[in-house]
Amino acid sequence: MNKRALCFALVLFGLSFASAISTDLREGYSPSETILVRIWGNILEPLTANNFVIKKLNVEIPVEHDLKRFGEDYYLWFIAPAEGENYTMHINNIATTISGVQKEINFAQNFSVEKNATSYNVNPGFFITSGNIEFEVFSFADEKTRINTNLAGAELELSPGTNKFKFNLEAEREDRISYISIGDYSLPAYIYGDKNALPSAGENKTIIIYDEPRIIPSKISSIWYRKERPMFSFEVANPTNRRIENAYFEYDDRHLSITPEEKTSFGRNESRFFNVSFISINESLYTTVNLLYEGKRIPLDIELNLTEDAAMAGTKYSENSSNSGAARLPKCWELLGKVCERGYECSSPTVPSTDGACCTQLCKQKQSTTSYAWIGYLIAAAVIGIGIYLWYRYKKTGPEKGIFERKIKEAEPKREIA
């Protein structure tokens, strides 16, 4: 066989490997990042963690890792090396078929570790459990930080170094694969079911893992001051490991509007806030806003009652039993707004937030309410003062006495002469 034929055969052989086994390993990662890789293809015999190795220039690099099967696919996690270099991921002794013939192959794929440091990593990178979930988060920050998780909407506080967490899962009757969001990571969890399982009891909090997008809160009940225009905000969270495309809202546009209202997409572990404002509301209203995606629907119930008494106004955010968890108000910056400073007021109705009344428009200086009545009081005081002064002078000099008698006497000599 000549060299050209040999090269062509090797290329075909490599392409057959690539078509037999696939992964979603990216080209670049940060030092010490938790790397999660999905492996799929025609894999005839089970793979274990022993099939995996990382090499740099053909030298094996020890890393913490594990490899398990989830349904039809395999998942591999490992902690990226701390040194920024080029590496090769090897999965050896894979039983598969090449051109219909069963063979054992070694799969290799290159990746690089870049210099941009990661904020934290998670260990392990997936979970197989029927009850508890335990994991560690190593924070590379030198101060306390917080990250979100979809474990009942909890927020995790991280101290520098290793942080250990433990949650109890809600009992499941059937096996299922879910995804657990821990900060920037979305990690698969294979949860074994127990057909005799009952909801867990006791002091430990039952944890619900959300496998579908959800609206937070799922219900808004408000008593609104009639002279103000009602406006609320809500969050759409996508804790899943997939992207949601072409989602849109269905609602009664005669009475309310939602911004932004165009069709939108949600990435993995992405959340976004929306505002709902009401148009020409003269009486109480009960309505539902639906988020539609992939032929499914998520409702947001809104109950609005108007009042003439501003002191009675108030809003309650809650979640129904089928979408339980901790509802939360958004932060003002998440609404692209700010809380107006003292002496300023919002040019539009404010939106409730954890920071207070959030203004999503312009904060303008309050119109001066200074009264000019003091000028009138000053003029009145001046008039009274002048009156008192004139009265005092009149009393001091008094009227000229006997003026009538004097006039008569002056008239009598004139008569005698006549």
C-alpha positions in Angstrom: 0.0 0.0 0.0 1.5 3.4 -1.0 1.7 6.4 1.4 -1.3 8.2 -0.2 -3.6 5.2 0.3 -2.3 4.7 3.9 -3.0 8.3 4.8 -6.5 8.1 3.2 -7.2 5.0 5.2 -6.1 6.6 8.4 -8.3 9.6 7.8 -11.3 7.4 7.2 -10.4 5.4 10.3 -10.3 8.6 12.4 -13.6 9.8 10.9 -15.3 6.5 11.8 -14.1 7.0 15.4 -15.5 10.5 15.4 -18.9 9.3 14.1 -19.0 6.4 16.6 -18.3 8.5 19.8 -19.2 12.1 20.4 -18.8 14.5 23.3 -19.6 18.2 24.1 -16.2 19.0 25.5 -15.4 22.7 24.8 -12.2 24.0 23.4 -11.3 26.2 26.5 -11.8 26.2 30.2 -10.7 28.2 33.2 -8.1 26.8 35.7 -9.7 24.6 38.4 -13.1 24.9 36.8 -15.5 22.0 37.2 -15.8 20.5 33.7 -18.9 18.4 32.8 -18.8 16.4 29.5 -21.6 14.4 28.0 -20.6 11.3 26.0 -22.8 9.6 23.6 -22.7 7.1 20.7 -22.7 3.4 20.0 -21.1 2.3 23.3 -21.5 -1.5 23.7 -20.0 -2.0 27.2 -20.3 0.1 30.3 -17.7 2.8 30.9 -16.2 3.6 34.3 -14.0 6.2 35.8 -11.0 3.9 35.0 -11.5 4.5 31.3 -10.7 8.2 31.7 -7.3 10.0 31.8 -6.0 13.5 31.2 -2.6 14.0 29.5 -0.3 16.9 28.8 2.4 16.1 26.2 1.7 12.4 26.7 2.3 12.7 30.5 -0.7 11.7 32.6 -2.1 14.5 34.8 -4.0 13.3 37.9 -7.3 15.1 38.4 -10.3 14.4 40.6 -13.1 12.9 38.4 -15.9 10.5 37.9 -17.8 8.9 35.0 -21.3 7.4 35.2 -24.2 6.5 32.9 -27.4 8.6 32.8 -30.0 6.9 30.7 -28.6 6.5 27.2 -25.7 8.9 27.7 -22.6 9.0 29.9 -21.5 12.0 31.9 -17.9 12.7 32.9 -16.9 15.4 35.4 -13.4 16.5 36.4 -11.6 19.4 37.9 -9.6 21.3 35.3 -5.8 21.5 36.0 -4.7 24.7 37.7 -2.0 25.3 35.1 -2.9 27.1 31.9 -1.8 24.7 29.2 -3.0 22.4 26.3 -4.3 19.0 27.4 -5.9 15.9 25.9 -8.9 14.0 27.3 -8.6 10.3 26.7 -11.4 7.7 27.1 -9.8 4.4 26.5 -11.0 0.9 25.7 -14.4 1.8 24.4 -16.3 -1.1 22.9 -18.1 0.1 19.8 -18.6 -0.8 16.1 -16.5 0.5 13.1 -18.2 -0.2 9.8 -20.4 -2.7 11.5 -17.5 -4.6 13.1 -17.2 -4.6 16.9 -13.9 -3.0 17.9 -12.3 -1.5 21.0 -11.0 2.0 20.5 -9.3 4.8 22.4 -11.0 8.2 22.1 -9.0 11.4 22.4 -10.0 15.1 22.3 -7.9 18.2 22.9 -8.8 21.2 25.1 -7.0 24.1 26.7 -7.0 25.7 30.1 -6.8 29.4 29.8 -5.5 32.0 32.2 -8.8 33.5 33.2 -9.5 32.3 36.8 -12.8 30.8 37.8 -14.6 32.1 40.9 -15.5 28.7 42.3 -15.9 25.1 41.5 -18.3 22.3 42.5 -17.5 18.8 43.6 -18.9 16.4 42.5 -20.1 17.4 39.0 -23.1 15.1 39.0 -25.3 13.2 41.5 -26.8 9.8 41.8 -29.1 9.5 44.8 -32.5 8.6 46.2 -32.3 10.9 49.1 -29.6 13.4 50.1 -27.5 15.6 48.0 -24.1 16.6 49.4 -21.6 18.7 47.6 -18.7 21.1 48.2 -18.1 24.5 46.6 -14.6 25.8 46.7 -14.5 29.6 46.5 -11.3 31.2 45.2 -12.5 34.7 46.4 -11.0 36.3 49.5 -14.3 37.5 50.8 -17.8 36.0 51.3 -19.9 35.7 48.2 -23.4 34.4 47.4 -24.6 32.2 44.6 -28.1 30.9 43.6 -29.4 27.4 43.3 -32.6 25.8 42.1 -32.8 23.7 45.3 -36.1 25.4 46.4 -34.7 28.7 45.3 -32.1 28.7 48.1 -29.1 31.1 48.1 -25.8 29.8 49.2 -23.2 31.9 51.1 -19.6 31.0 50.2 -16.7 31.7 52.5 -13.1 31.6 51.1 -12.0 28.0 50.6 -14.2 24.9 51.0 -17.9 25.1 51.7 -20.0 22.0 52.4 -23.7 21.8 51.7 -26.4 19.1 52.3 -30.0 19.0 51.1 -32.8 16.5 51.4 -34.7 15.7 48.2 -38.4 15.2 48.0 -39.3 11.5 47.8 -39.8 10.3 44.2 -42.0 7.4 43.1 -40.2 6.9 39.8 -36.6 7.2 38.6 -35.9 10.5 36.8 -33.0 12.6 35.6 -33.0 16.2 36.8 -30.6 19.1 36.6 -29.4 21.0 39.7 -28.2 24.5 39.3 -25.4 25.6 41.6 -24.3 29.1 40.7 -23.0 29.0 37.1 -23.1 25.2 37.0 -26.0 23.0 35.8 -25.3 19.5 37.0 -27.2 16.3 36.2 -28.8 14.2 38.9 -30.1 10.7 38.6 -32.7 10.3 41.3 -33.8 6.8 42.1 -37.5 6.4 42.8 -39.2 4.5 45.6 -42.8 3.3 44.8 -43.6 3.3 48.5 -42.0 6.7 49.0 -43.9 9.2 51.1 -43.1 12.9 51.5 -40.2 13.3 54.0 -41.1 14.6 57.4 -39.2 16.2 60.2 -37.3 19.3 60.8 -35.2 19.0 57.6 -36.6 21.0 54.7 -37.9 19.2 51.7 -36.2 20.2 48.6 -37.9 20.6 45.2 -35.9 20.5 42.0 -37.4 22.4 39.1 -37.2 20.6 35.8 -39.2 23.2 33.8 -39.1 27.0 33.5 -41.3 28.7 36.1 -42.7 32.1 36.9 -41.7 33.7 40.3 -44.1 34.4 41.9 -47.0 32.4 40.5 -49.6 34.7 42.0 -49.8 38.4 42.7 -52.6 39.6 45.0 -52.8 43.4 45.4 -54.9 46.1 46.8 -54.0 49.2 44.8 -54.6 52.9 45.5 -57.0 54.0 42.8 -55.2 57.2 42.0 -52.0 55.4 41.0 -51.4 53.2 38.0 -50.7 49.6 39.0 -47.4 48.0 37.9 -45.8 44.8 39.0 -42.7 42.8 38.2 -42.1 39.0 37.9 -39.3 36.7 37.1 -39.1 33.9 34.6 -36.4 31.3 35.6 -35.1 28.5 33.5 -33.2 26.1 35.8 -33.0 23.4 33.1 -30.0 22.2 31.2 -31.6 23.1 27.9 -32.3 26.4 26.0 -36.0 27.4 25.7 -36.7 29.0 22.3 -39.6 31.2 21.1 -41.4 31.6 24.4 -44.1 34.2 24.6 -46.8 35.6 26.8 -50.6 35.2 26.4 -52.7 37.7 28.2 -55.7 40.1 28.1 -54.2 43.1 26.3 -57.4 45.1 26.9 -56.5 45.5 30.5 -52.7 45.0 30.8 -49.4 45.1 28.9 -46.1 43.2 29.5 -42.7 44.6 28.6 -40.7 43.3 26.9 -43.4 41.5 25.1 -41.7 40.1 22.0 -40.9 36.4 21.6 -37.9 35.5 23.7 -35.5 32.7 24.5 -34.0 31.6 27.8 -30.6 30.0 28.1 -29.6 27.3 30.5 -29.9 28.4 34.1 -31.0 31.9 33.0 -33.5 34.2 34.7 -35.2 37.4 33.3 -37.5 40.0 34.8 -40.6 41.4 33.1 -43.0 44.2 34.0 -46.8 44.0 33.8 -48.7 47.3 33.8 -52.5 47.9 33.7 -54.5 49.9 31.3 -57.7 51.7 32.2 -58.7 49.8 35.3 -61.8 51.1 36.9 -62.8 48.1 39.0 -61.4 45.0 40.5 -59.8 42.5 38.1 -58.8 38.8 38.2 -56.7 37.7 35.2 -54.0 35.2 34.2 -50.8 35.7 32.3 -49.6 32.6 30.6 -46.0 31.9 29.4 -46.2 29.5 26.4 -43.3 27.4 25.2 -42.9 24.0 23.5 -46.6 23.5 23.7 -46.7 24.0 27.4 -48.1 26.8 29.6 -47.1 28.4 32.9 -49.7 30.6 34.6 -49.3 33.8 36.6 -52.5 34.6 38.4 -53.1 38.3 39.2 -55.8 39.6 41.5 -56.2 43.3 41.7 -58.6 45.3 43.9 -58.8 49.0 43.9 -59.2 51.2 47.0 -59.8 54.9 47.8 -57.7 54.6 51.0 -54.0 54.7 50.3 -53.3 53.3 53.8 -55.1 50.1 52.7 -52.9 49.5 49.7 -50.5 46.5 49.7 -49.2 43.6 47.5 -48.7 40.0 48.4 -46.4 37.7 46.3 -47.0 34.0 46.7 -46.6 30.6 44.9 -49.2 27.9 44.5 -48.7 24.3 45.7 -47.7 23.0 42.3 -44.9 25.5 42.1 -43.8 25.8 45.7 -40.6 27.5 46.8 -39.5 30.8 48.1 -40.9 33.7 46.1 -38.8 36.8 46.1 -39.0 40.3 45.0 -36.4 41.4 42.4 -33.7 43.8 43.3 -34.1 47.3 41.8 -31.1 47.0 39.6 -32.5 43.9 38.1 -35.5 46.0 36.9 -33.1 48.5 35.4 -34.3 51.1 37.8 -33.3 52.9 41.0 -34.7 54.1 44.3 -35.2 57.8 44.1 -33.3 59.9 46.6 -34.9 62.1 49.3 -36.4 65.1 47.7 -37.1 63.3 44.4 -40.1 61.4 43.1 -40.6 58.9 40.2 -42.1 60.1 37.0 -44.1 56.9 36.8 -45.6 54.4 39.3 -43.0 52.6 41.2 -42.4 48.8 41.2 -42.0 46.8 44.5 -38.4 45.6 45.0 -36.2 44.4 47.8 -34.6 47.8 47.9 -37.9 49.6 48.2 -40.0 51.5 45.7 -38.1 51.1 42.5 -38.4 53.7 39.8 -38.0 52.3 36.3 -38.3 55.8 34.6 -36.9 59.1 35.7 -36.4 60.5 39.2 -37.4 64.1 39.2 -37.1 66.7 41.9 -40.3 67.2 43.9 -42.2 70.4 43.1 -41.8 72.9 45.8 -44.7 73.1 48.2 -43.4 76.3 49.8 -46.4 78.7 50.7 -46.3 82.4 50.0 -48.9 83.2 52.6 -46.1 84.8 54.7 -46.1 87.8 52.3 -49.8 88.4 53.0 -49.1 88.1 56.7 -46.3 90.6 56.4 -48.5 93.1 54.6 -51.3 92.7 57.1 -48.8 93.2 60.0 -47.5 96.3 58.3 -51.0 97.8 58.0 -51.8 97.0 61.6 -48.5 98.6 62.7 -49.2 101.8 60.7 -52.7 101.9 62.2 -51.4 101.5 65.7 -48.8 104.3 65.1 -51.4 106.7 63.8 -53.8 105.9 66.7 -50.9 106.5 69.2 -50.1 109.9 67.7 -53.8 111.0 67.7 -54.1 110.0 71.4 -50.9 112.0 72.3 -51.8 115.3 70.6 -55.6 115.0 71.1 -58.3 117.2 69.2 -58.2 121.1 69.6 -60.6 122.0 72.5 -63.5 124.6 72.2 -63.1 124.9 68.5 -66.9 125.3 68.1 -67.2 128.1 70.7 -64.2 129.9 69.2 -65.8 129.9 65.8 -69.0 131.5 67.2 -67.1 134.3 69.0 -65.2 135.1 65.8 -68.5 135.4 63.9 -70.2 137.8 66.4 -68.0 140.9 65.8 -68.7 140.6 62.1 -72.4 140.9 62.8 -72.0 144.1 64.9 -70.0 145.8 62.1 -72.7 144.9 59.6 
